[in-house]
Amino acid sequence: MPEFFNVRSPARALADLLPRLTPIEGRETVPTTEALGRIVARDVRSPEDLPTFARSAMDGYSVRARDTFGASESLPALLEVVADIPTGQTSDIEIGTGEAVVAYTGGTLAKGTDAVVMVERTQPADERSIEVLRPVAPGENVIQVGEDVRKGEVVLKRGRRLRAQDVGGLLALGIVETEVLRRPKVGIISTGDELAAPSETPPPGKVRDINTYTIAARAAQCGADALALGLLPDVYEAQLAAAREGLKSVDALIFSAGSSLSTRDMTARVFDALGEPGVLTHGISIKPGKPTIVAVADGKPLFGLPGNPVSALVVFDLLAAPALRVLSGETGQSLSPAISALLTEDVPSESGREDFFPVRLSESDGAVSASPIFGKSNLIYTLVDSDGIARVPPESGGLYAGEVVEVLIYKT
Amino acid sequence: MPEFFNVRSPARALADLLPRLTPIEGRETVPTTEALGRIVARDVRSPEDLPTFARSAMDGYSVRARDTFGASESLPALLEVVADIPTGQTSDIEIGTGEAVVAYTGGTLAKGTDAVVMVERTQPADERSIEVLRPVAPGENVIQVGEDVRKGEVVLKRGRRLRAQDVGGLLALGIVETEVLRRPKVGIISTGDELAAPSETPPPGKVRDINTYTIAARAAQCGADALALGLLPDVYEAQLAAAREGLKSVDALIFSAGSSLSTRDMTARVFDALGEPGVLTHGISIKPGKPTIVAVADGKPLFGLPGNPVSALVVFDLLAAPALRVLSGETGQSLSPAISALLTEDVPSESGREDFFPVRLSESDGAVSASPIFGKSNLIYTLVDSDGIARVPPESGGLYAGEVVEVLIYKT
C-alpha cells in the first residue's frame, strides 16, 4: 500500500490556496442593531459631522478663554454667571466680557464662548459670580464640531467585521441599516463505513460521527453558515455525487474522511473530479493532521480533513478558517488570540514538522502554565479536557519543561 | 457642587460585588447540536465506554504481539494473512500463532490479537504472507475500550461553557440533548435629557443614544440576552419607575447615565431605592470611567456606567462582564484574551489609578506594536478605529515607548 504524499508546510499550503480564492459577492441589508459580527459590504461615509454642535466635556462654565488668562488661586478671575443651559437644550444667550454660563457634560456652550472651565477650578464669589482659579486655553474642555468624525469621511472600510463599538459608531451617525456581505456557506460531508449518526446506537464495529458537528460549530464561530450534507460510505460514486450536488449550494466543501490510506485516496479522487485545478496539497507537515488534502474546484476551496477528531479541528483552524476568512470578505489584519505559557513537561518533536498538542492552562501570580495532555488524536476527550492547543514550531526539535510555548485559546 | 466619591479600584469593587451574586437557576434542554456556547446545567456522566470496542490506530495488521518479538530487518517475523476486516465491520475470525489479519485505521481487530503492526513496518513475503520488520508491544497502535472515556465518568462538569469539541464529545456518547442554564437577561436603560433615538435626527443640543446598543452587543457576546428598556430623561421618578418595572424581568440592570454630577447622583439614588443593600461603590480609580456606580438590589447587580461611550465599554468589560459570568453559572478559570505588545509612544499615567486607552495594533516579524489613539472618551470613533484596549497598571506612573503593554483584544 504505497502512498504519494505531496507533503507541505501549512504556510506553503495556504500560500498556494488563498490567492485562488475571492470574497463572495452576495450582499444584504440588515438593521445595524443586528449587524454585530457581519462584514461591511462597502465603505461607509459619514453623512454628517459628529458631533454636530460644540459640546462641553466637563461640568462647569462656558467662558471666553481670554477672560481667564492670568487667573490664579491668589488672583482669580471674577466672572458673572448670566445663564444656565440645561443638557439637551440650546440657548440664544450670547455672553459679553466677564460673563460665564453654566455648562453640563455633553451639553451646549453659550454663544460667544470658546472654552469650558471645570467646576473644580472655580469657587463661588457671591450669588451671581464665580472666581476662576486657573486659566483655560481656547477650545479647552470642548468637543468641537466634527472632532469625532467629519462629514464625508470614510468611517468604516469595506471588509470590517462589525464589533460592538462599530455598531455604536454607525448608530451615532443615524445609520440604522447597514449593507453587509452574505455569510459564506460551508458544506460538511463525513465519510467512512465505520460511522453512525449520533442519535443511533452504533452496531458493533461502528462509532458515532463527531466531526460533522465539531466542524459545523467551528465554522459558525468563523461567521459561516454550516450545512451538514450527510454521512457517506467509502464508495467513490456516492461521494462524488453528493459532493457535486452539495457544491452547487455552498461556497466551500469540507470532507471529514477516514484516516486509512484508501479513504484518503478516495477523497483526493473525488476532489480531482469536482473541477479545476483539483488537488493542490496532499499531506501537510504537522502532527496530528498529516493526511490532509487541500483542493480547489472552480474557485471553491475543498478540504479533506483527517477523520481523527483532534486532527480535524487542528487542521480546520490552520487551513479552513483562513480560507473562510477570505471568502467572508473580511480584510485587515487577523491577530490570533494566542498567549504565551510556560510548559510543565518536556515535549518531543521532530525538526521540520509543526507539532500541536492540547494543553490544560493554569494561572498563578500572573504566570500561565500549560500542561500537555497526551493522547491519541482519535480521542475527542483529549480536546474536551483541554483549554487550548500548544504549538511546537517547525524549527524546534522539541521543548523542555519551563520553556515558553505559544497556546491558541479556543474560541467560545 | 461637591460630590462624594467612594472611589475604589476595580478589583476592590468586584471583590465586594461578586460574592453577593449567585448563578441563575433556570434550566432548559436543548439539542446538543445547538448548545454551542451554552452553560452545562449539571455534571454529565458518560453512559458508556468510549470507544466500545478496541480500534486500530493505524493501517496495518492485527497480530499477537509475541509473534513479532525479536523481529528485525535482517530477521523479520513471517506471518500468514488469514483475513481482512473492513472498516465498520466485525469478524468472528480468531487467529492462531503466526497469523495476522488486515486492520484499517479506526477498524476492529481480529479476536485473539493484542496489537497492530503498521503497514510501513512490513513487507510482502508472498501472496498470503507478510514479513514484520520490527516488534510491537502488546497494546501498541490499539485504542483500548474506554481509553477515551469510561462509563460513569464525569465528562463535563456543571458550569462548562460548551465549545465545539464539547459538542462533539457529547454526541460521541449519543447525548443528543443537553440540559443547560438559561441565559442571563440584562436590562439596559439609557438616561439623559440630551439623548435621541438613533433613527431620529436629533434636535439642536441633542445627540443619538449609542450606549444602549454597544452594551447590548457586548452583553450578547458574553452569552446574555440584552433587553433595551428605553431612553429616559433625567427625571428621578421616571427613572425609578422604569428601573423597578424592568428589574422584575431581568437578572441585571445597566444604566448608561450622563456624566454630569447631577445625573450620577440621580442614578445612585435610583439604585438605593431599588432594594438592599443598594450602592456599594461610587467611583472607581480608573481613567476613563471614574464616575461608575455598582449596586445590588435583592441579589441583582446594578451598574451605572458613565455616559461616555469609551468609558461605558471599558467599565462594562471590567465590572459587568465578570458579574454576568457569575450569573451565567459558568465556572472554571477565565483567561483573558490579552496579548503583549510594544508601545510606540510614551503614555503618561498616575500612580494608584489604572489607565485604559484604545490602541491600533500592527504585526511585523512576529512582534506586535500598539499605537495609542488619544482622544476624549466621548468619541465613539476612537474605539471604532482601534484594535484593542491597552492597560497601564495602577502601580505604574506611565509607560515609555518600547515598553511592553498588555492589550485586551476586542471579541468579534
Interface residues (C-beta under 8 A of the other chain):
Chain A: M1 T32 T33 L36 G37 L50 P51 T52 F53 R55 A57 D59 I85 P86 T87 G88 Q89 T90 Y104 T105 G106 G107 T108 V119 I143 E147 D148 V149 V155 L156 R161 L162 R163 A164 Q165 D166 V167 G168 G169 L171 A172 L173 G174 V176 G192 D193 E194 L195 P198 S199 E200 T201 P202 P204 G205 K206 V207 R208 D209 I210 N211 Y213 T214 I215 A216 A217 R218 A220 Q221 D234 G258 S259 S260 L261 S262 T263 G307 P309 L313 Q333 L335 P337 A338 I339 S340 L361 S362 E363 V368 G375 K376 N378 L379 I380 Y381 T382 L383 V384 S386 D387 I409 Y410 K411 T412
Chain B: M1 T32 T33 L36 G37 L50 P51 T52 F53 R55 A57 D59 I85 P86 T87 G88 Q89 T90 Y104 T105 G106 G107 T108 V119 I143 E147 D148 V149 V155 L156 R161 L162 R163 A164 Q165 D166 V167 G168 G169 L171 A172 L173 G174 V176 G192 D193 E194 L195 P198 S199 E200 T201 P202 P204 G205 K206 V207 R208 D209 I210 N211 Y213 T214 I215 A216 A217 R218 A220 Q221 D234 G258 S259 S260 L261 S262 T263 G307 P309 L313 Q333 L335 P337 A338 I339 S340 L361 S362 E363 V368 G375 K376 N378 L379 I380 Y381 T382 L383 V384 S386 D387 I409 Y410 K411 T412
